[in-house]
Amino acid sequence: MRILLAAAAALSLLAACSDPEPENVQARAANASIDLEQRYNRIQAEAENDVDAQAAPVDNEAETLLNQLGAAAANSAGEPANAQ
């Protein structure tokens, strides 16, 4: 009887340690790949938003300076070159 119990215990241990089904491994790999791609897309979108948010004030300042230069050039276009 002991031998049968030991054999049954050994078989149950072997069954628990068996390799997973190949389809399960492929499905898990595919799911992990999809999860990683989605995470990458989220991180990239966050990075782009962060860069845009940081660049916006600089872009606004550059546009203001260009407008001021354009206005100054328009005002000085009618004056003689020697006028100060």
C-alpha positions in Angstrom: 0.0 0.0 0.0 2.8 2.4 0.8 4.4 1.7 -2.5 1.2 2.6 -4.3 0.9 5.9 -2.3 4.5 6.8 -3.0 4.0 6.0 -6.7 0.8 8.1 -6.8 2.6 11.0 -5.0 5.5 10.8 -7.5 3.2 10.8 -10.5 1.3 13.8 -9.2 4.6 15.7 -8.7 5.7 14.8 -12.2 2.4 16.0 -13.6 2.8 19.3 -11.8 6.3 19.8 -13.2 5.5 18.9 -16.8 6.2 21.4 -19.5 3.3 23.8 -20.4 1.5 23.3 -23.6 3.2 24.9 -26.6 0.0 26.8 -27.5 -0.1 28.3 -24.0 3.4 29.5 -24.3 2.7 31.0 -27.7 -0.5 32.7 -26.4 1.3 34.1 -23.4 4.1 35.3 -25.6 1.6 37.0 -27.9 -0.2 38.6 -25.0 3.0 39.8 -23.5 4.0 41.3 -26.9 0.7 43.1 -27.2 1.0 44.4 -23.6 4.6 45.7 -24.3 3.5 47.4 -27.5 0.6 49.1 -25.7 2.9 50.2 -22.9 5.4 51.5 -25.5 2.7 53.5 -27.2 1.5 55.0 -23.9 5.1 56.0 -22.9 5.8 57.5 -26.3 2.5 59.5 -26.2 3.4 60.8 -22.8 6.9 61.8 -23.9 5.5 63.6 -27.0 3.0 65.5 -24.8 5.7 66.4 -22.3 8.0 67.7 -25.1 5.1 69.7 -26.7 4.2 71.2 -23.3 7.8 72.3 -22.7 8.3 73.7 -26.2 5.1 75.7 -26.3 6.3 78.7 -24.2 9.5 78.9 -26.3 7.5 78.7 -29.5 5.3 81.5 -28.3 8.2 83.7 -27.3 9.9 83.1 -30.7 6.7 84.1 -32.5 6.4 87.2 -30.4 9.9 88.2 -31.2 9.4 87.6 -34.9 6.3 89.8 -34.9 8.2 92.5 -33.1 11.1 92.3 -35.6 8.6 92.5 -38.5 6.9 95.5 -37.0 10.2 97.2 -36.4 11.3 96.5 -39.9 8.1 97.9 -41.3 8.5 101.1 -39.2 12.1 101.6 -40.3 11.4 100.9 -44.0 10.1 104.4 -44.6 12.9 106.2 -42.8 16.3 107.3 -44.3 19.2 105.0 -43.6 21.1 107.6 -41.6 18.2 108.3 -39.2 18.6 107.1 -35.7 
